Amino acid sequence: MKKFVIILAGCAMLLLGSSCVVHTRPAHTHTRTVVVKKAPRYHKVVVIKGKRYYTWNGKYYKKTRRGYVVVKV
């Protein structure tokens, strides 16, 4: 009986100790998102693949509830 319990405990450790996770992501990436509250007068509206973007100073922005956020197009 003692051998059976030891074998059972060993199998449980193997099953519980291994994971199916193949790829993990870091919990937090240290990126800063800058929100521009108001677009300047000289901004341009462009439509790319059916989505509206705003551009000025060579960067593209997407409008959100809080303001404009820089995006990669």
PDB file of N, CA, C, O and CB in Angstrom:
ATOM      1  N   MET A   1       0.821  -1.189   0.000  1.00  0.00           N
ATOM      2  CA  MET A   1       0.000   0.000   0.000  1.00  0.00           C
ATOM      3  C   MET A   1       0.872   1.264   0.000  1.00  0.00           C
ATOM      4  O   MET A   1       0.551   2.257  -0.653  1.00  0.00           O
ATOM      5  CB  MET A   1      -0.938  -0.008   1.209  1.00  0.00           C
ATOM      6  N   LYS A   2       1.980   1.203   0.746  1.00  0.00           N
ATOM      7  CA  LYS A   2       2.866   2.349   0.836  1.00  0.00           C
ATOM      8  C   LYS A   2       3.474   2.671  -0.535  1.00  0.00           C
ATOM      9  O   LYS A   2       3.603   3.839  -0.902  1.00  0.00           O
ATOM     10  CB  LYS A   2       3.972   2.086   1.869  1.00  0.00           C
ATOM     11  N   LYS A   3       3.851   1.615  -1.297  1.00  0.00           N
ATOM     12  CA  LYS A   3       4.403   1.822  -2.632  1.00  0.00           C
ATOM     13  C   LYS A   3       3.379   2.472  -3.551  1.00  0.00           C
ATOM     14  O   LYS A   3       3.718   3.349  -4.345  1.00  0.00           O
ATOM     15  CB  LYS A   3       4.876   0.495  -3.225  1.00  0.00           C
ATOM     16  N   PHE A   4       2.137   2.045  -3.444  1.00  0.00           N
ATOM     17  CA  PHE A   4       1.067   2.581  -4.277  1.00  0.00           C
ATOM     18  C   PHE A   4       0.879   4.082  -4.014  1.00  0.00           C
ATOM     19  O   PHE A   4       0.713   4.857  -4.956  1.00  0.00           O
ATOM     20  CB  PHE A   4      -0.250   1.819  -4.014  1.00  0.00           C
ATOM     21  N   VAL A   5       0.905   4.490  -2.754  1.00  0.00           N
ATOM     22  CA  VAL A   5       0.735   5.897  -2.395  1.00  0.00           C
ATOM     23  C   VAL A   5       1.904   6.716  -2.919  1.00  0.00           C
ATOM     24  O   VAL A   5       1.705   7.827  -3.412  1.00  0.00           O
ATOM     25  CB  VAL A   5       0.609   6.060  -0.868  1.00  0.00           C
ATOM     26  N   ILE A   6       3.118   6.188  -2.823  1.00  0.00           N
ATOM     27  CA  ILE A   6       4.298   6.904  -3.310  1.00  0.00           C
ATOM     28  C   ILE A   6       4.234   7.055  -4.828  1.00  0.00           C
ATOM     29  O   ILE A   6       4.542   8.124  -5.356  1.00  0.00           O
ATOM     30  CB  ILE A   6       5.593   6.167  -2.896  1.00  0.00           C
ATOM     31  N   ILE A   7       3.841   6.003  -5.530  1.00  0.00           N
ATOM     32  CA  ILE A   7       3.723   6.064  -6.991  1.00  0.00           C
ATOM     33  C   ILE A   7       2.623   7.038  -7.393  1.00  0.00           C
ATOM     34  O   ILE A   7       2.791   7.821  -8.327  1.00  0.00           O
ATOM     35  CB  ILE A   7       3.436   4.664  -7.575  1.00  0.00           C
ATOM     36  N   LEU A   8       1.504   6.988  -6.690  1.00  0.00           N
ATOM     37  CA  LEU A   8       0.396   7.895  -6.982  1.00  0.00           C
ATOM     38  C   LEU A   8       0.809   9.349  -6.740  1.00  0.00           C
ATOM     39  O   LEU A   8       0.467  10.223  -7.536  1.00  0.00           O
ATOM     40  CB  LEU A   8      -0.831   7.538  -6.122  1.00  0.00           C
ATOM     41  N   ALA A   9       1.525   9.616  -5.675  1.00  0.00           N
ATOM     42  CA  ALA A   9       1.989  10.967  -5.373  1.00  0.00           C
ATOM     43  C   ALA A   9       2.987  11.438  -6.439  1.00  0.00           C
ATOM     44  O   ALA A   9       2.961  12.604  -6.834  1.00  0.00           O
ATOM     45  CB  ALA A   9       2.636  11.016  -3.967  1.00  0.00           C
ATOM     46  N   GLY A  10       3.855  10.549  -6.903  1.00  0.00           N
ATOM     47  CA  GLY A  10       4.816  10.901  -7.948  1.00  0.00           C
ATOM     48  C   GLY A  10       4.125  11.250  -9.253  1.00  0.00           C
ATOM     49  O   GLY A  10       4.509  12.212  -9.918  1.00  0.00           O
ATOM     50  N   CYS A  11       3.105  10.478  -9.632  1.00  0.00           N
ATOM     51  CA  CYS A  11       2.350  10.762 -10.863  1.00  0.00           C
ATOM     52  C   CYS A  11       1.604  12.084 -10.749  1.00  0.00           C
ATOM     53  O   CYS A  11       1.529  12.849 -11.711  1.00  0.00           O
ATOM     54  CB  CYS A  11       1.358   9.624 -11.166  1.00  0.00           C
ATOM     55  N   ALA A  12       1.054  12.348  -9.568  1.00  0.00           N
ATOM     56  CA  ALA A  12       0.340  13.606  -9.362  1.00  0.00           C
ATOM     57  C   ALA A  12       1.299  14.781  -9.488  1.00  0.00           C
ATOM     58  O   ALA A  12       0.933  15.805 -10.063  1.00  0.00           O
ATOM     59  CB  ALA A  12      -0.351  13.623  -7.985  1.00  0.00           C
ATOM     60  N   MET A  13       2.510  14.662  -8.969  1.00  0.00           N
ATOM     61  CA  MET A  13       3.492  15.736  -9.071  1.00  0.00           C
ATOM     62  C   MET A  13       3.891  15.982 -10.528  1.00  0.00           C
ATOM     63  O   MET A  13       4.095  17.126 -10.933  1.00  0.00           O
ATOM     64  CB  MET A  13       4.731  15.403  -8.234  1.00  0.00           C
ATOM     65  N   LEU A  14       4.000  14.909 -11.311  1.00  0.00           N
ATOM     66  CA  LEU A  14       4.339  15.065 -12.723  1.00  0.00           C
ATOM     67  C   LEU A  14       3.219  15.769 -13.472  1.00  0.00           C
ATOM     68  O   LEU A  14       3.472  16.634 -14.310  1.00  0.00           O
ATOM     69  CB  LEU A  14       4.625  13.702 -13.362  1.00  0.00           C
ATOM     70  N   LEU A  15       1.991  15.401 -13.171  1.00  0.00           N
ATOM     71  CA  LEU A  15       0.854  16.000 -13.864  1.00  0.00           C
ATOM     72  C   LEU A  15       0.640  17.449 -13.443  1.00  0.00           C
ATOM     73  O   LEU A  15       0.360  18.302 -14.285  1.00  0.00           O
ATOM     74  CB  LEU A  15      -0.407  15.191 -13.600  1.00  0.00           C
ATOM     75  N   LEU A  16       0.766  17.730 -12.169  1.00  0.00           N
ATOM     76  CA  LEU A  16       0.539  19.081 -11.679  1.00  0.00           C
ATOM     77  C   LEU A  16       1.736  19.995 -11.941  1.00  0.00           C
ATOM     78  O   LEU A  16       1.573  21.209 -12.059  1.00  0.00           O
ATOM     79  CB  LEU A  16       0.230  19.048 -10.197  1.00  0.00           C
ATOM     80  N   GLY A  17       2.902  19.436 -12.029  1.00  0.00           N
ATOM     81  CA  GLY A  17       4.101  20.240 -12.219  1.00  0.00           C
ATOM     82  C   GLY A  17       4.315  20.682 -13.654  1.00  0.00           C
ATOM     83  O   GLY A  17       4.990  21.683 -13.895  1.00  0.00           O
ATOM     84  N   SER A  18       3.757  19.959 -14.606  1.00  0.00           N
ATOM     85  CA  SER A  18       3.956  20.332 -16.004  1.00  0.00           C
ATOM     86  C   SER A  18       2.840  21.262 -16.455  1.00  0.00           C
ATOM     87  O   SER A  18       1.753  21.265 -15.878  1.00  0.00           O
ATOM     88  CB  SER A  18       4.013  19.081 -16.904  1.00  0.00           C
ATOM     89  N   SER A  19       3.109  22.038 -17.472  1.00  0.00           N
ATOM     90  CA  SER A  19       2.144  23.004 -17.957  1.00  0.00           C
ATOM     91  C   SER A  19       2.005  22.867 -19.465  1.00  0.00           C
ATOM     92  O   SER A  19       2.934  22.445 -20.152  1.00  0.00           O
ATOM     93  CB  SER A  19       2.558  24.435 -17.573  1.00  0.00           C
ATOM     94  N   CYS A  20       0.840  23.228 -19.964  1.00  0.00           N
ATOM     95  CA  CYS A  20       0.575  23.187 -21.399  1.00  0.00           C
ATOM     96  C   CYS A  20       0.954  24.500 -22.078  1.00  0.00           C
ATOM     97  O   CYS A  20       0.883  24.608 -23.303  1.00  0.00           O
ATOM     98  CB  CYS A  20      -0.893  22.876 -21.653  1.00  0.00           C
ATOM     99  N   VAL A  21       1.347  25.473 -21.309  1.00  0.00           N
ATOM    100  CA  VAL A  21       1.631  26.793 -21.851  1.00  0.00           C
ATOM    101  C   VAL A  21       2.885  26.732 -22.709  1.00  0.00           C
ATOM    102  O   VAL A  21       3.945  26.287 -22.268  1.00  0.00           O
ATOM    103  CB  VAL A  21       1.794  27.830 -20.719  1.00  0.00           C
ATOM    104  N   VAL A  22       2.736  27.190 -23.941  1.00  0.00           N
ATOM    105  CA  VAL A  22       3.849  27.169 -24.873  1.00  0.00           C
ATOM    106  C   VAL A  22       4.499  28.545 -24.954  1.00  0.00           C
ATOM    107  O   VAL A  22       5.723  28.649 -25.041  1.00  0.00           O
ATOM    108  CB  VAL A  22       3.381  26.713 -26.260  1.00  0.00           C
ATOM    109  N   HIS A  23       3.692  29.598 -24.925  1.00  0.00           N
ATOM    110  CA  HIS A  23       4.192  30.952 -25.085  1.00  0.00           C
ATOM    111  C   HIS A  23       3.589  31.826 -23.991  1.00  0.00           C
ATOM    112  O   HIS A  23       2.382  31.781 -23.755  1.00  0.00           O
ATOM    113  CB  HIS A  23       3.858  31.512 -26.498  1.00  0.00           C
ATOM    114  N   THR A  24       4.415  32.612 -23.329  1.00  0.00           N
ATOM    115  CA  THR A  24       3.916  33.537 -22.325  1.00  0.00           C
ATOM    116  C   THR A  24       4.317  34.946 -22.685  1.00  0.00           C
ATOM    117  O   THR A  24       5.317  35.156 -23.370  1.00  0.00           O
ATOM    118  CB  THR A  24       4.434  33.171 -20.935  1.00  0.00           C
ATOM    119  N   ARG A  25       3.546  35.911 -22.229  1.00  0.00           N
ATOM    120  CA  ARG A  25       3.846  37.316 -22.452  1.00  0.00           C
ATOM    121  C   ARG A  25       4.245  37.948 -21.140  1.00  0.00           C
ATOM    122  O   ARG A  25       3.805  37.502 -20.081  1.00  0.00           O
ATOM    123  CB  ARG A  25       2.643  38.054 -23.071  1.00  0.00           C
ATOM    124  N   PRO A  26       5.060  38.967 -21.186  1.00  0.00           N
ATOM    125  CA  PRO A  26       5.399  39.647 -19.932  1.00  0.00           C
ATOM    126  C   PRO A  26       4.147  40.276 -19.328  1.00  0.00           C
ATOM    127  O   PRO A  26       3.250  40.710 -20.050  1.00  0.00           O
ATOM    128  CB  PRO A  26       6.489  40.726 -20.166  1.00  0.00           C
ATOM    129  N   ALA A  27       4.097  40.319 -18.020  1.00  0.00           N
ATOM    130  CA  ALA A  27       2.918  40.820 -17.328  1.00  0.00           C
ATOM    131  C   ALA A  27       2.670  42.291 -17.635  1.00  0.00           C
ATOM    132  O   ALA A  27       1.520  42.704 -17.783  1.00  0.00           O
ATOM    133  CB  ALA A  27       3.065  40.621 -15.832  1.00  0.00           C
ATOM    134  N   HIS A  28       3.726  43.082 -17.731  1.00  0.00           N
ATOM    135  CA  HIS A  28       3.544  44.505 -17.979  1.00  0.00           C
ATOM    136  C   HIS A  28       4.691  45.014 -18.835  1.00  0.00           C
ATOM    137  O   HIS A  28       5.862  44.853 -18.491  1.00  0.00           O
ATOM    138  CB  HIS A  28       3.458  45.294 -16.652  1.00  0.00           C
ATOM    139  N   THR A  29       4.343  45.621 -19.937  1.00  0.00           N
ATOM    140  CA  THR A  29       5.375  46.243 -20.753  1.00  0.00           C
ATOM    141  C   THR A  29       5.433  47.717 -20.367  1.00  0.00           C
ATOM    142  O   THR A  29       4.397  48.338 -20.128  1.00  0.00           O
ATOM    143  CB  THR A  29       5.088  46.060 -22.291  1.00  0.00           C
ATOM    144  N   HIS A  30       6.598  48.261 -20.305  1.00  0.00           N
ATOM    145  CA  HIS A  30       6.784  49.627 -19.841  1.00  0.00           C
ATOM    146  C   HIS A  30       6.693  50.598 -21.004  1.00  0.00           C
ATOM    147  O   HIS A  30       7.693  51.191 -21.410  1.00  0.00           O
ATOM    148  CB  HIS A  30       8.126  49.775 -19.127  1.00  0.00           C
ATOM    149  N   THR A  31       5.501  50.757 -21.531  1.00  0.00           N
ATOM    150  CA  THR A  31       5.287  51.740 -22.582  1.00  0.00           C
ATOM    151  C   THR A  31       4.427  52.861 -22.028  1.00  0.00           C
ATOM    152  O   THR A  31       3.534  52.638 -21.212  1.00  0.00           O
ATOM    153  CB  THR A  31       4.627  51.096 -23.831  1.00  0.00           C
ATOM    154  N   ARG A  32       4.709  54.048 -22.480  1.00  0.00           N
ATOM    155  CA  ARG A  32       3.936  55.198 -22.044  1.00  0.00           C
ATOM    156  C   ARG A  32       3.030  55.626 -23.174  1.00  0.00           C
ATOM    157  O   ARG A  32       3.495  55.844 -24.292  1.00  0.00           O
ATOM    158  CB  ARG A  32       4.852  56.358 -21.601  1.00  0.00           C
ATOM    159  N   THR A  33       1.762  55.748 -22.904  1.00  0.00           N
ATOM    160  CA  THR A  33       0.809  56.217 -23.890  1.00  0.00           C
ATOM    161  C   THR A  33       0.546  57.689 -23.629  1.00  0.00           C
ATOM    162  O   THR A  33       0.108  58.078 -22.546  1.00  0.00           O
ATOM    163  CB  THR A  33      -0.507  55.390 -23.845  1.00  0.00           C
ATOM    164  N   VAL A  34       0.818  58.489 -24.628  1.00  0.00           N
ATOM    165  CA  VAL A  34       0.587  59.927 -24.501  1.00  0.00           C
ATOM    166  C   VAL A  34      -0.724  60.250 -25.199  1.00  0.00           C
ATOM    167  O   VAL A  34      -0.925  59.904 -26.363  1.00  0.00           O
ATOM    168  CB  VAL A  34       1.774  60.761 -25.107  1.00  0.00           C
ATOM    169  N   VAL A  35      -1.595  60.905 -24.484  1.00  0.00           N
ATOM    170  CA  VAL A  35      -2.895  61.298 -25.033  1.00  0.00           C
ATOM    171  C   VAL A  35      -2.872  62.797 -25.294  1.00  0.00           C
ATOM    172  O   VAL A  35      -2.604  63.594 -24.396  1.00  0.00           O
ATOM    173  CB  VAL A  35      -4.064  60.916 -24.065  1.00  0.00           C
ATOM    174  N   VAL A  36      -3.158  63.165 -26.538  1.00  0.00           N
ATOM    175  CA  VAL A  36      -3.251  64.574 -26.912  1.00  0.00           C
ATOM    176  C   VAL A  36      -4.719  64.952 -26.824  1.00  0.00           C
ATOM    177  O   VAL A  36      -5.557  64.360 -27.505  1.00  0.00           O
ATOM    178  CB  VAL A  36      -2.664  64.845 -28.357  1.00  0.00           C
ATOM    179  N   LYS A  37      -5.035  65.930 -25.992  1.00  0.00           N
ATOM    180  CA  LYS A  37      -6.437  66.281 -25.735  1.00  0.00           C
ATOM    181  C   LYS A  37      -7.120  66.914 -26.946  1.00  0.00           C
ATOM    182  O   LYS A  37      -8.293  66.644 -27.205  1.00  0.00           O
ATOM    183  CB  LYS A  37      -6.522  67.231 -24.557  1.00  0.00           C
ATOM    184  N   LYS A  38      -6.403  67.748 -27.683  1.00  0.00           N
ATOM    185  CA  LYS A  38      -7.016  68.474 -28.784  1.00  0.00           C
ATOM    186  C   LYS A  38      -6.073  68.467 -29.986  1.00  0.00           C
ATOM    187  O   LYS A  38      -4.880  68.736 -29.849  1.00  0.00           O
ATOM    188  CB  LYS A  38      -7.362  69.925 -28.364  1.00  0.00           C
ATOM    189  N   ALA A  39      -6.613  68.159 -31.157  1.00  0.00           N
ATOM    190  CA  ALA A  39      -5.804  68.151 -32.380  1.00  0.00           C
ATOM    191  C   ALA A  39      -5.522  69.593 -32.811  1.00  0.00           C
ATOM    192  O   ALA A  39      -6.364  70.471 -32.620  1.00  0.00           O
ATOM    193  CB  ALA A  39      -6.526  67.364 -33.523  1.00  0.00           C
ATOM    194  N   PRO A  40      -4.344  69.842 -33.391  1.00  0.00           N
ATOM    195  CA  PRO A  40      -4.035  71.207 -33.850  1.00  0.00           C
ATOM    196  C   PRO A  40      -4.872  71.581 -35.077  1.00  0.00           C
ATOM    197  O   PRO A  40      -5.487  70.723 -35.709  1.00  0.00           O
ATOM    198  CB  PRO A  40      -2.531  71.337 -34.180  1.00  0.00           C
ATOM    199  N   ARG A  41      -4.882  72.846 -35.393  1.00  0.00           N
ATOM    200  CA  ARG A  41      -5.678  73.318 -36.540  1.00  0.00           C
ATOM    201  C   ARG A  41      -5.227  72.700 -37.857  1.00  0.00           C
ATOM    202  O   ARG A  41      -6.048  72.444 -38.738  1.00  0.00           O
ATOM    203  CB  ARG A  41      -5.599  74.832 -36.641  1.00  0.00           C
ATOM    204  N   TYR A  42      -3.943  72.464 -37.993  1.00  0.00           N
ATOM    205  CA  TYR A  42      -3.401  71.995 -39.274  1.00  0.00           C
ATOM    206  C   TYR A  42      -3.414  70.472 -39.419  1.00  0.00           C
ATOM    207  O   TYR A  42      -2.701  69.943 -40.272  1.00  0.00           O
ATOM    208  CB  TYR A  42      -1.989  72.496 -39.439  1.00  0.00           C
ATOM    209  N   HIS A  43      -4.186  69.763 -38.627  1.00  0.00           N
ATOM    210  CA  HIS A  43      -4.239  68.301 -38.756  1.00  0.00           C
ATOM    211  C   HIS A  43      -4.993  67.903 -40.023  1.00  0.00           C
ATOM    212  O   HIS A  43      -5.810  68.665 -40.540  1.00  0.00           O
ATOM    213  CB  HIS A  43      -4.910  67.668 -37.515  1.00  0.00           C
ATOM    214  N   LYS A  44      -4.709  66.724 -40.502  1.00  0.00           N
ATOM    215  CA  LYS A  44      -5.374  66.181 -41.697  1.00  0.00           C
ATOM    216  C   LYS A  44      -6.097  64.900 -41.311  1.00  0.00           C
ATOM    217  O   LYS A  44      -5.619  64.139 -40.470  1.00  0.00           O
ATOM    218  CB  LYS A  44      -4.347  65.913 -42.850  1.00  0.00           C
ATOM    219  N   VAL A  45      -7.235  64.666 -41.920  1.00  0.00           N
ATOM    220  CA  VAL A  45      -7.985  63.427 -41.707  1.00  0.00           C
ATOM    221  C   VAL A  45      -7.709  62.528 -42.903  1.00  0.00           C
ATOM    222  O   VAL A  45      -7.916  62.930 -44.048  1.00  0.00           O
ATOM    223  CB  VAL A  45      -9.535  63.696 -41.531  1.00  0.00           C
ATOM    224  N   VAL A  46      -7.243  61.316 -42.639  1.00  0.00           N
ATOM    225  CA  VAL A  46      -6.990  60.345 -43.702  1.00  0.00           C
ATOM    226  C   VAL A  46      -7.751  59.065 -43.389  1.00  0.00           C
ATOM    227  O   VAL A  46      -7.932  58.708 -42.225  1.00  0.00           O
ATOM    228  CB  VAL A  46      -5.465  60.060 -43.856  1.00  0.00           C
ATOM    229  N   VAL A  47      -8.192  58.380 -44.433  1.00  0.00           N
ATOM    230  CA  VAL A  47      -8.887  57.104 -44.274  1.00  0.00           C
ATOM    231  C   VAL A  47      -8.008  56.021 -44.869  1.00  0.00           C
ATOM    232  O   VAL A  47      -7.677  56.059 -46.055  1.00  0.00           O
ATOM    233  CB  VAL A  47     -10.300  57.124 -44.953  1.00  0.00           C
ATOM    234  N   ILE A  48      -7.629  55.053 -44.039  1.00  0.00           N
ATOM    235  CA  ILE A  48      -6.787  53.941 -44.474  1.00  0.00           C
ATOM    236  C   ILE A  48      -7.520  52.651 -44.155  1.00  0.00           C
ATOM    237  O   ILE A  48      -7.824  52.371 -42.995  1.00  0.00           O
ATOM    238  CB  ILE A  48      -5.379  53.977 -43.785  1.00  0.00           C
ATOM    239  N   LYS A  49      -7.804  51.862 -45.191  1.00  0.00           N
ATOM    240  CA  LYS A  49      -8.535  50.602 -45.055  1.00  0.00           C
ATOM    241  C   LYS A  49      -9.849  50.785 -44.306  1.00  0.00           C
ATOM    242  O   LYS A  49     -10.227  49.959 -43.476  1.00  0.00           O
ATOM    243  CB  LYS A  49      -7.675  49.571 -44.339  1.00  0.00           C
ATOM    244  N   GLY A  50     -10.528  51.865 -44.608  1.00  0.00           N
ATOM    245  CA  GLY A  50     -11.837  52.123 -44.025  1.00  0.00           C
ATOM    246  C   GLY A  50     -11.822  52.687 -42.618  1.00  0.00           C
ATOM    247  O   GLY A  50     -12.885  52.869 -42.024  1.00  0.00           O
ATOM    248  N   LYS A  51     -10.653  52.969 -42.067  1.00  0.00           N
ATOM    249  CA  LYS A  51     -10.562  53.520 -40.715  1.00  0.00           C
ATOM    250  C   LYS A  51     -10.037  54.949 -40.775  1.00  0.00           C
ATOM    251  O   LYS A  51      -9.154  55.264 -41.573  1.00  0.00           O
ATOM    252  CB  LYS A  51      -9.649  52.644 -39.821  1.00  0.00           C
ATOM    253  N   ARG A  52     -10.583  55.799 -39.933  1.00  0.00           N
ATOM    254  CA  ARG A  52     -10.226  57.212 -39.918  1.00  0.00           C
ATOM    255  C   ARG A  52      -9.048  57.454 -38.968  1.00  0.00           C
ATOM    256  O   ARG A  52      -9.068  57.053 -37.804  1.00  0.00           O
ATOM    257  CB  ARG A  52     -11.439  58.070 -39.504  1.00  0.00           C
ATOM    258  N   TYR A  53      -8.032  58.118 -39.501  1.00  0.00           N
ATOM    259  CA  TYR A  53      -6.867  58.504 -38.712  1.00  0.00           C
ATOM    260  C   TYR A  53      -6.643  59.996 -38.882  1.00  0.00           C
ATOM    261  O   TYR A  53      -7.057  60.587 -39.879  1.00  0.00           O
ATOM    262  CB  TYR A  53      -5.602  57.698 -39.137  1.00  0.00           C
ATOM    263  N   TYR A  54      -5.998  60.590 -37.921  1.00  0.00           N
ATOM    264  CA  TYR A  54      -5.662  61.996 -37.952  1.00  0.00           C
ATOM    265  C   TYR A  54      -4.141  62.086 -37.992  1.00  0.00           C
ATOM    266  O   TYR A  54      -3.453  61.335 -37.301  1.00  0.00           O
ATOM    267  CB  TYR A  54      -6.262  62.766 -36.718  1.00  0.00           C
ATOM    268  N   THR A  55      -3.619  63.000 -38.798  1.00  0.00           N
ATOM    269  CA  THR A  55      -2.174  63.088 -38.944  1.00  0.00           C
ATOM    270  C   THR A  55      -1.703  64.529 -38.797  1.00  0.00           C
ATOM    271  O   THR A  55      -2.333  65.461 -39.297  1.00  0.00           O
ATOM    272  CB  THR A  55      -1.738  62.523 -40.297  1.00  0.00           C
ATOM    273  N   TRP A  56      -0.590  64.690 -38.105  1.00  0.00           N
ATOM    274  CA  TRP A  56       0.148  65.937 -38.022  1.00  0.00           C
ATOM    275  C   TRP A  56       1.551  65.611 -37.513  1.00  0.00           C
ATOM    276  O   TRP A  56       1.746  64.638 -36.786  1.00  0.00           O
ATOM    277  CB  TRP A  56      -0.577  66.974 -37.090  1.00  0.00           C
ATOM    278  N   ASN A  57       2.507  66.421 -37.897  1.00  0.00           N
ATOM    279  CA  ASN A  57       3.929  66.219 -37.558  1.00  0.00           C
ATOM    280  C   ASN A  57       4.451  64.852 -37.986  1.00  0.00           C
ATOM    281  O   ASN A  57       5.352  64.313 -37.343  1.00  0.00           O
ATOM    282  CB  ASN A  57       4.134  66.385 -36.061  1.00  0.00           C
ATOM    283  N   GLY A  58       3.908  64.281 -39.054  1.00  0.00           N
ATOM    284  CA  GLY A  58       4.397  63.002 -39.568  1.00  0.00           C
ATOM    285  C   GLY A  58       3.952  61.783 -38.768  1.00  0.00           C
ATOM    286  O   GLY A  58       4.442  60.681 -39.018  1.00  0.00           O
ATOM    287  N   LYS A  59       3.042  61.947 -37.818  1.00  0.00           N
ATOM    288  CA  LYS A  59       2.556  60.828 -37.014  1.00  0.00           C
ATOM    289  C   LYS A  59       1.059  60.653 -37.228  1.00  0.00           C
ATOM    290  O   LYS A  59       0.350  61.604 -37.557  1.00  0.00           O
ATOM    291  CB  LYS A  59       2.867  61.049 -35.515  1.00  0.00           C
ATOM    292  N   TYR A  60       0.594  59.432 -37.038  1.00  0.00           N
ATOM    293  CA  TYR A  60      -0.824  59.131 -37.181  1.00  0.00           C
ATOM    294  C   TYR A  60      -1.441  58.941 -35.799  1.00  0.00           C
ATOM    295  O   TYR A  60      -0.840  58.333 -34.913  1.00  0.00           O
ATOM    296  CB  TYR A  60      -1.038  57.870 -38.060  1.00  0.00           C
ATOM    297  N   TYR A  61      -2.641  59.468 -35.634  1.00  0.00           N
ATOM    298  CA  TYR A  61      -3.342  59.399 -34.364  1.00  0.00           C
ATOM    299  C   TYR A  61      -4.719  58.796 -34.574  1.00  0.00           C
ATOM    300  O   TYR A  61      -5.310  58.929 -35.645  1.00  0.00           O
ATOM    301  CB  TYR A  61      -3.451  60.790 -33.721  1.00  0.00           C
ATOM    302  N   LYS A  62      -5.223  58.133 -33.543  1.00  0.00           N
ATOM    303  CA  LYS A  62      -6.574  57.590 -33.561  1.00  0.00           C
ATOM    304  C   LYS A  62      -7.350  58.306 -32.463  1.00  0.00           C
ATOM    305  O   LYS A  62      -6.831  58.524 -31.368  1.00  0.00           O
ATOM    306  CB  LYS A  62      -6.581  56.022 -33.356  1.00  0.00           C
ATOM    307  N   LYS A  63      -8.594  58.671 -32.761  1.00  0.00           N
ATOM    308  CA  LYS A  63      -9.400  59.398 -31.797  1.00  0.00           C
ATOM    309  C   LYS A  63      -9.997  58.427 -30.786  1.00  0.00           C
ATOM    310  O   LYS A  63     -10.552  57.395 -31.161  1.00  0.00           O
ATOM    311  CB  LYS A  63     -10.510  60.196 -32.506  1.00  0.00           C
ATOM    312  N   THR A  64      -9.883  58.757 -29.516  1.00  0.00           N
ATOM    313  CA  THR A  64     -10.478  57.970 -28.436  1.00  0.00           C
ATOM    314  C   THR A  64     -11.334  58.899 -27.588  1.00  0.00           C
ATOM    315  O   THR A  64     -11.420  60.098 -27.857  1.00  0.00           O
ATOM    316  CB  THR A  64      -9.380  57.265 -27.565  1.00  0.00           C
ATOM    317  N   ARG A  65     -11.964  58.341 -26.569  1.00  0.00           N
ATOM    318  CA  ARG A  65     -12.787  59.165 -25.683  1.00  0.00           C
ATOM    319  C   ARG A  65     -11.953  60.191 -24.925  1.00  0.00           C
ATOM    320  O   ARG A  65     -12.432  61.281 -24.614  1.00  0.00           O
ATOM    321  CB  ARG A  65     -13.542  58.284 -24.697  1.00  0.00           C
ATOM    322  N   ARG A  66     -10.722  59.844 -24.632  1.00  0.00           N
ATOM    323  CA  ARG A  66      -9.865  60.741 -23.841  1.00  0.00           C
ATOM    324  C   ARG A  66      -9.094  61.741 -24.694  1.00  0.00           C
ATOM    325  O   ARG A  66      -8.594  62.738 -24.173  1.00  0.00           O
ATOM    326  CB  ARG A  66      -8.890  59.930 -23.026  1.00  0.00           C
ATOM    327  N   GLY A  67      -8.989  61.489 -25.997  1.00  0.00           N
ATOM    328  CA  GLY A  67      -8.246  62.381 -26.873  1.00  0.00           C
ATOM    329  C   GLY A  67      -7.680  61.610 -28.052  1.00  0.00           C
ATOM    330  O   GLY A  67      -8.300  60.660 -28.530  1.00  0.00           O
ATOM    331  N   TYR A  68      -6.514  62.009 -28.520  1.00  0.00           N
ATOM    332  CA  TYR A  68      -5.865  61.377 -29.669  1.00  0.00           C
ATOM    333  C   TYR A  68      -4.629  60.615 -29.200  1.00  0.00           C
ATOM    334  O   TYR A  68      -3.829  61.120 -28.411  1.00  0.00           O
ATOM    335  CB  TYR A  68      -5.481  62.435 -30.742  1.00  0.00           C
ATOM    336  N   VAL A  69      -4.489  59.379 -29.706  1.00  0.00           N
ATOM    337  CA  VAL A  69      -3.394  58.498 -29.308  1.00  0.00           C
ATOM    338  C   VAL A  69      -2.593  58.132 -30.541  1.00  0.00           C
ATOM    339  O   VAL A  69      -3.165  57.837 -31.590  1.00  0.00           O
ATOM    340  CB  VAL A  69      -3.922  57.222 -28.594  1.00  0.00           C
ATOM    341  N   VAL A  70      -1.260  58.149 -30.424  1.00  0.00           N
ATOM    342  CA  VAL A  70      -0.372  57.790 -31.530  1.00  0.00           C
ATOM    343  C   VAL A  70      -0.520  56.308 -31.862  1.00  0.00           C
ATOM    344  O   VAL A  70      -0.534  55.469 -30.961  1.00  0.00           O
ATOM    345  CB  VAL A  70       1.098  58.119 -31.182  1.00  0.00           C
ATOM    346  N   VAL A  71      -0.630  55.981 -33.157  1.00  0.00           N
ATOM    347  CA  VAL A  71      -0.744  54.601 -33.613  1.00  0.00           C
ATOM    348  C   VAL A  71       0.222  54.367 -34.758  1.00  0.00           C
ATOM    349  O   VAL A  71       0.655  55.305 -35.427  1.00  0.00           O
ATOM    350  CB  VAL A  71      -2.189  54.276 -34.045  1.00  0.00           C
ATOM    351  N   LYS A  72       0.553  53.103 -34.975  1.00  0.00           N
ATOM    352  CA  LYS A  72       1.365  52.720 -36.133  1.00  0.00           C
ATOM    353  C   LYS A  72       0.423  52.255 -37.232  1.00  0.00           C
ATOM    354  O   LYS A  72      -0.438  51.406 -37.001  1.00  0.00           O
ATOM    355  CB  LYS A  72       2.405  51.597 -35.767  1.00  0.00           C
ATOM    356  N   VAL A  73       0.582  52.807 -38.417  1.00  0.00           N
ATOM    357  CA  VAL A  73      -0.299  52.449 -39.529  1.00  0.00           C
ATOM    358  C   VAL A  73       0.465  51.605 -40.507  1.00  0.00           C
ATOM    359  O   VAL A  73      -0.086  51.189 -41.526  1.00  0.00           O
ATOM    360  CB  VAL A  73      -0.871  53.699 -40.225  1.00  0.00           C
TER     361      VAL A  73
END
